[in-house]
Each structure stands twice: as structure tokens, then as C-alpha cells.
Amino acid sequence: MKTVQDYIRTIPDFPHKGIMFRDVTTLFGDPRGFRMAVDQMLHPYAGQQIDRVAGLEARGFILGGALAHQLSVGFVPIRKKGKLPGKTIEQSYTLEYGEAVVELHDDALQPGEKVLLVDDLLATGGTMEAGIKLIERLGAEVISCAVVIDLPDLGGRAKLEGMGMDVQALCAYAGD
């Protein structure tokens, strides 16, 4: 029987030499694989109150939209700076080669709402941490961070758990 990890393609030396890129487009492109991933991502939250799903640009939109649909809740996009049309709040974060900024509409969430934060991959945790900070600044609560892939050696899970976050991943690639 196939696992979610069986649907993920590895591309060596992308985007730089020495990087093993974990490509989830092959997972998303297979109806069985995509259904399996969505179902498994939902499983830990059965019976929990979730008011919104927030997804990090860009592959977090694909997963977040599917999860929000299955949960019958709204979806909130967290986008790269300059991509949202309304009034926004922003949060910078560190990348391995510099800094980036993500934004959230300032009226996207209400105080007290319970939010599931979603992305495809957790590496250093910088983008996810920025998303958490944006959600919390609007008074909402991140109940969990859900990803398909965890790269535990890069420290993202430890960073988020150190912030008191629950982290759920469908698979992990050690040594990346």
C-alpha cells in the first residue's frame, strides 16, 4: 500500500547544487495521493473546533483550500508582500539568503477564532513563525501547524514546538 511519501518526487540539485528538492506537485497531481494527504492532514483535528484554515503562499493555498472545504470553514491566504489588495499587516522573517515579508488582510480573522495553519513543507520554520505572528496579532489562536513534509534536521519543528505550537507532519526526510 502506498504512503503519501511515495507520491513525492525528489529532484536533486534544485534550486542549488546539493539540495534535494521534495516536489509535492506529483502528490497534488495524483487523485489518490492528494486525497490521502488531505484525509491524513484532517485526521488529527477530528472533533476539534476550527474556525478558519490559513495557508502560506503558495502550496499552502492548495492544501489549505482543500482542508477548509472538508472542514466547512473559511480559508485565509497569507501572501508575499504586495499581493493582497486590501489593508494588510505584515511580518518579516529570515531566509537562508536574506529576509522576506508576508502579509495578511487586517480583517481576515476575528479575535478568538481558532486557526489551523497549513503549508506543504517545514524546514527552518521562518515562514510558519511569521504566519503564526500575523494570526496572533489579529487576536486569533493557532491551534496547530500542519504540513506534508518535515525536514527535522533544519530545526523548524523544534522552533515551533519551542513556541508552544502543535506541529503535525505526514512524513519526514532526515538529513536534508
N, C-alpha and C positions, 0 to 999 in steps of 0.2 A: 504494500500500500504506500502511495506517495505521501510525502510530507510537504509542507509549504516550502521548505528549503530546497526540495527537488525541483521546484519551478523557478528558482532564482539562478540567473546566469552570472557567471563570473568572467569579467573582462580584465585580463592582465594589462598592466602599464597604462591605465586610463584613470584620470586625465594626465597623470605623470608617470614616468618610469618608477617601478617599484610599488605602485598602488594596485591592489586587487579590487576592482570596482564591482560592487554587488548590485547587479541590474535587476530591479523589480519589474521592469516593463514586460518581461517574459511571464512573470507571475500574473500581472494585470491582464495580459493578453490571452490567458488561458481561462476559459469559463470555470472549469473545476478548481483550478488553483486559486483564482480570485475569490470564488465562493468560499473555499476552505479558509482562506486568510481572513475574510470578513467574519465568518462564523466563529473562528477561533479568537479573533480580537474581541468579539462581543461577549464571549463566554464568561470571563471573569466579572462582568458587570451585571449579570442576571440578577434582577431584584433590587439593584441599586438605583437611587434617584439620580438621573442625569437630565439636566435641563437643556444643555447645548453641547455640541461637539465643535471644537475648534481645530482647524487643520493648518499646518505650517506649509508655506509655499515650497514646492509645487506638488510633489507627490502626496503630501499630507492632505491635499484637496481631494484627490481621488479616493483615498481610504476614508477620510473624514466624511465626505458626502455619502458614501455607501453606509457607513456606520450610523450617521444621523438619520438616514432614510429608514434603516432597520429599527432604530430606536424611536422613530416618530417624533424627533426633536429637530430644532433648527441647527443650521450649520453656520459657523463663523470663520471667515478666512483671515489668517494672519499673513500679511503680504510684505514683500520687499518694499522699501521706501519709495514713495511716489506712484504706487499702483492703485491705491484706493481713492475714490473720488470725493468723499466727504471729509468732515473734520476728523482728524486722527490723533492718537497718541503714539509715541514711538519709543523704541528701546534699542540701544546699540548692543552689540556683542562682538566678541573677539573670534576671528578666524585664524587658521594657521598662517595666513599670509596678510593679515590686516584686520580691518574692522568692517562690520556691516550693520544695517539698521532694518528692523521690521516694524510694521505698523498695524494698528487695529483701529477700526472706527470707534470714536469715543462714546457712541451709543449702542455698541454691538452687544453688550451684556448688561444685566442689571445686578445690583448688589445682592449677594446671597445665592445667585444661581450656581448650580453645580455643573462643572465643565469637564469633559473628557478631552484631553489634548492629544492630538494624533500626528504622527509623521511616519515616513517609511523606514528611516534609519536613525539610530542613536550612536553617535561617535563621541565627540568631546562634550556634548551636551549644551553647547553655547546657544544654539538656535532654540532648543527646547526651554532653556532657562529664560531666554528673552521672552518667549511666549508666555511662560508662567508669570513673569513680572508684569506683562501687559494685562493679563487676565485679572491678576490680583489688584492692580491699580484701579480697575473698574469696580472693585468690591466683590467680584465673583470668586469662587473657590475651585481650584483644580483638584478633582477627586483622584485623577490618575493620569499618567502619561503612557500611551500605548504606541508601540512601534512593531514593525515586522521584524527588523534586523537590529540586533545589538552587537556593537563591536566593543566588548568589555575591556580590552586592553587599552583603549583610548580614554577610559575614565568617565564617560558620560553618565552611566548608571550610578556609579559611586557619587558623583557630583549631585545628581538629582535626589538620590536617596539621602544624602547629607543635608539636603534642603527640606527633608521630611516628606518627599514625594513617593508615592507608589509608582513603580515602573513595571510595565508588562511588555515582554517581547516574545515573538513567536519562535525566533531562532537566534543563534549567536554564532559569530565567526571569531574564534580566538586567534590571536597572533596577527590581526590586521590593524 
